[in-house]
Amino acid sequence: MANREKALGILAVAAVVAYALACRPAWNPDSSQVAFPFADEDAKVWGVATYDVKVKECRRIYETRESVAIQAVWLPSGESVIVLVHQDKKLDVVRLDPKNGSHKVLKSITDAGDMPVEPSPLLAPVVSQGRYLWLIAEKKGTEKVHGLLKIDSPTGETEFVRTAGSTFLAQNGNNYAYTAELPGDPKGVEVGTFDPAQGRLRKIRTFGGDEAGDQEGPLVGVNHDASRFVLASCKEP
């Protein structure tokens, strides 16, 4: 019984940490404001607020009465905040004006289409490049297809780019690395760079399952000029 309670306690802590990390804050381009998700459980209000560093003031810019998981990212111009509102099997892509709180739903994506993966502390939640956003996604049909979903922030138009398998992104400045899980037992992994401006994946190397070890992700890190990668894995001695 004690072991069961301990396991449940670990899972509960992990869930709280995962949610807190997934709903991470986001700096605007000139570092004068931070946008961050909030949850007011007593009032049953969820949404996004901004903190102005200079005047030291918080202001709510988006609210909903529905219990949701929310992610926020600034567009490079700093004039809009893109909010991803996950609920059940639907995702709303919302563009906010941080000055007056006006907002527009650019796209509603359901589980029947190219559904972005739920928020996770292990994922780069959103990649913003110019007018485009990139999300890790899955296309569901007779079989699950992994890839990246491109969203045009002014129009809400989407494009799905297929990858070799379950995909993770890592960012260092303007450089991005990706891993894609390869089929097999044990599973292998493909490692490469991602160019969000061109929507291009460039494979650097593949590792077989014996080389890659057990992957929790798999997770990848990239240095400042994308010349070196580090891959997190685990092997039995």
C-alpha positions as CSV (number, residue, x, y, z in Angstrom):
1,M,0.0,0.0,0.0
2,A,2.9,2.3,0.9
3,N,4.5,1.7,-2.5
4,R,1.2,2.4,-4.3
5,E,0.8,5.7,-2.4
6,K,4.4,6.6,-3.1
7,A,3.9,5.9,-6.8
8,L,0.7,8.0,-6.9
9,G,2.4,10.8,-5.1
10,I,5.3,10.8,-7.6
11,L,2.8,10.8,-10.5
12,A,0.9,13.8,-9.0
13,V,4.1,15.8,-8.5
14,A,5.2,14.9,-12.1
15,A,1.8,16.1,-13.4
16,V,2.0,19.4,-11.6
17,V,5.6,20.0,-12.7
18,A,4.7,19.0,-16.3
19,Y,1.8,21.5,-16.4
20,A,3.9,24.3,-14.9
21,L,6.7,23.8,-17.4
22,A,4.4,23.3,-20.4
23,C,2.6,26.6,-19.6
24,R,5.9,28.5,-19.6
25,P,6.2,32.3,-19.8
26,A,7.3,34.0,-23.0
27,W,9.3,37.2,-23.4
28,N,8.3,39.7,-26.1
29,P,11.1,40.6,-28.7
30,D,12.4,43.6,-26.8
31,S,12.2,42.0,-23.4
32,S,9.9,44.7,-22.0
33,Q,6.9,42.3,-21.4
34,V,6.3,38.7,-20.4
35,A,3.2,36.8,-21.5
36,F,2.2,33.9,-19.3
37,P,-0.8,31.6,-18.8
38,F,-2.7,31.7,-15.5
39,A,-5.4,29.7,-13.8
40,D,-7.8,31.2,-11.2
41,E,-9.4,28.1,-9.9
42,D,-11.6,29.9,-7.4
43,A,-13.1,32.1,-10.1
44,K,-12.9,29.3,-12.6
45,V,-11.1,31.5,-15.1
46,W,-8.2,30.5,-17.3
47,G,-6.3,32.8,-19.6
48,V,-3.2,34.8,-20.5
49,A,-1.7,37.8,-18.7
50,T,1.2,40.1,-19.4
51,Y,3.7,41.6,-17.0
52,D,5.2,45.0,-17.9
53,V,8.8,45.0,-16.6
54,K,9.1,48.8,-16.6
55,V,5.9,49.7,-14.8
56,K,5.8,46.4,-12.8
57,E,2.2,45.7,-13.7
58,C,0.3,42.6,-14.6
59,R,-2.7,42.8,-16.9
60,R,-5.0,40.0,-18.1
61,I,-5.4,40.1,-21.9
62,Y,-7.3,36.8,-22.5
63,E,-9.8,34.9,-20.3
64,T,-12.0,31.9,-20.8
65,R,-14.4,30.1,-18.4
66,E,-13.5,26.7,-19.8
67,S,-10.8,24.6,-18.2
68,V,-8.0,24.5,-20.7
69,A,-4.3,24.1,-21.1
70,I,-2.8,27.3,-22.7
71,Q,0.4,28.2,-24.3
72,A,1.5,31.7,-25.5
73,V,4.1,33.0,-27.9
74,W,4.9,36.4,-29.2
75,L,5.2,37.0,-32.9
76,P,8.6,38.5,-33.9
77,S,7.0,42.0,-34.5
78,G,5.9,42.1,-30.9
79,E,2.5,43.4,-31.9
80,S,0.6,40.2,-31.3
81,V,0.6,37.2,-28.9
82,I,-0.4,33.9,-30.3
83,V,-2.3,31.7,-27.8
84,L,-2.9,28.0,-28.2
85,V,-5.9,26.9,-26.3
86,H,-6.0,23.1,-25.8
87,Q,-9.3,21.5,-24.7
88,D,-10.3,17.8,-25.0
89,K,-9.7,17.0,-28.7
90,K,-9.6,20.5,-30.0
91,L,-7.1,23.3,-30.3
92,D,-7.9,27.0,-31.0
93,V,-5.1,29.2,-32.4
94,V,-5.9,32.7,-31.2
95,R,-4.2,36.0,-32.1
96,L,-4.3,38.6,-29.3
97,D,-3.6,42.3,-29.3
98,P,-1.7,42.8,-26.0
99,K,-2.6,46.5,-25.9
100,N,-6.4,46.2,-25.8
101,G,-7.0,42.5,-25.4
102,S,-8.9,42.2,-28.7
103,H,-8.6,38.7,-30.2
104,K,-9.4,36.6,-33.2
105,V,-9.6,32.8,-33.5
106,L,-7.3,32.1,-36.5
107,K,-8.0,28.4,-36.6
108,S,-9.8,25.6,-34.7
109,I,-8.2,22.3,-35.2
110,T,-10.0,19.1,-34.1
111,D,-8.8,15.6,-33.4
112,A,-9.9,14.5,-36.9
113,G,-7.3,16.6,-38.6
114,D,-3.6,17.5,-38.1
115,M,-3.8,17.7,-34.3
116,P,-0.8,19.4,-32.5
117,V,0.6,17.3,-29.6
118,E,-0.6,18.3,-26.1
119,P,1.7,20.7,-24.2
120,S,4.7,19.0,-22.6
121,P,7.7,20.3,-20.7
122,L,9.8,18.2,-23.0
123,L,8.7,19.9,-26.2
124,A,9.6,23.3,-27.7
125,P,5.9,24.4,-27.5
126,V,5.9,26.7,-30.5
127,V,8.4,27.9,-33.0
128,S,7.7,31.4,-34.3
129,Q,9.3,32.6,-37.6
130,G,8.1,35.7,-39.3
131,R,4.4,35.2,-39.9
132,Y,4.5,31.5,-39.4
133,L,4.2,29.2,-36.4
134,W,5.4,25.6,-36.2
135,L,4.0,23.0,-33.8
136,I,4.8,19.4,-33.3
137,A,1.7,17.5,-34.6
138,E,0.2,14.2,-35.5
139,K,-2.1,13.4,-38.5
140,K,-4.6,10.8,-37.5
141,G,-6.3,8.4,-39.9
142,T,-5.9,4.7,-40.6
143,E,-2.4,5.2,-39.1
144,K,-0.8,7.9,-37.1
145,V,1.6,10.1,-39.1
146,H,4.0,12.3,-37.2
147,G,5.2,15.7,-38.4
148,L,5.2,19.5,-37.9
149,L,2.2,21.8,-38.5
150,K,2.8,25.1,-40.1
151,I,0.3,27.9,-39.3
152,D,0.1,31.2,-41.1
153,S,-0.7,33.6,-38.3
154,P,-2.5,36.3,-40.4
155,T,-4.8,33.8,-42.2
156,G,-4.9,30.6,-40.1
157,E,-4.0,28.5,-43.1
158,T,-2.1,25.3,-42.2
159,E,0.4,22.9,-43.9
160,F,1.5,19.6,-42.5
161,V,5.2,18.5,-43.0
162,R,5.7,14.8,-42.4
163,T,8.7,13.6,-40.3
164,A,10.1,10.1,-39.9
165,G,8.5,9.6,-36.5
166,S,7.5,11.1,-33.2
167,T,9.3,14.5,-33.3
168,F,11.0,16.7,-30.7
169,L,12.6,20.2,-31.2
170,A,15.3,22.0,-29.4
171,Q,16.3,25.7,-29.8
172,N,19.4,27.7,-29.2
173,G,19.0,31.2,-30.4
174,N,18.0,31.0,-34.0
175,N,19.1,27.5,-34.4
176,Y,16.9,24.4,-34.1
177,A,17.6,20.7,-33.9
178,Y,15.1,17.9,-34.2
179,T,14.9,14.2,-33.4
180,A,12.4,11.8,-35.0
181,E,11.8,8.4,-33.5
182,L,12.4,5.5,-36.0
183,P,10.4,2.3,-35.9
184,G,12.0,-0.9,-34.6
185,D,12.6,-2.7,-31.3
186,P,14.5,-1.1,-29.8
187,K,13.6,2.2,-31.6
188,G,16.2,4.2,-33.4
189,V,16.4,7.9,-33.8
190,E,17.0,10.4,-36.6
191,V,18.8,13.7,-35.7
192,G,19.1,16.8,-37.8
193,T,18.5,20.6,-38.1
194,F,15.2,22.4,-38.7
195,D,15.0,25.6,-40.7
196,P,11.6,27.2,-39.8
197,A,12.0,29.9,-42.5
198,Q,12.1,27.3,-45.2
199,G,10.2,24.6,-43.4
200,R,13.1,22.3,-44.1
201,L,14.4,19.3,-42.1
202,R,18.0,18.4,-42.8
203,K,19.0,14.9,-41.6
204,I,22.4,14.8,-40.0
205,R,22.6,11.2,-38.8
206,T,20.5,8.2,-37.8
207,F,21.2,6.0,-34.8
208,G,20.0,2.4,-34.6
209,G,18.1,1.2,-31.6
210,D,21.2,-0.4,-30.0
211,E,23.2,2.8,-30.5
212,A,20.5,5.2,-29.3
213,G,19.5,3.2,-26.1
214,D,16.2,3.9,-24.4
215,Q,14.8,7.2,-25.4
216,E,12.5,9.4,-23.3
217,G,11.6,11.6,-26.1
218,P,14.1,11.3,-27.5
219,L,15.5,14.6,-26.2
220,V,18.1,16.6,-28.1
221,G,20.2,19.8,-27.4
222,V,22.0,22.0,-29.9
223,N,24.9,24.4,-29.5
224,H,24.9,28.1,-30.6
225,D,25.7,27.5,-34.3
226,A,24.1,24.1,-34.7
227,S,27.4,22.4,-35.3
228,R,27.1,20.0,-32.3
229,F,24.2,18.1,-30.8
230,V,23.7,16.2,-27.6
231,L,21.2,13.3,-27.4
232,A,19.8,12.1,-24.0
233,S,19.4,8.3,-23.7
234,C,19.8,5.5,-21.3
235,K,21.5,2.1,-21.7
236,E,21.7,-0.9,-19.5
237,P,25.3,-1.8,-18.4
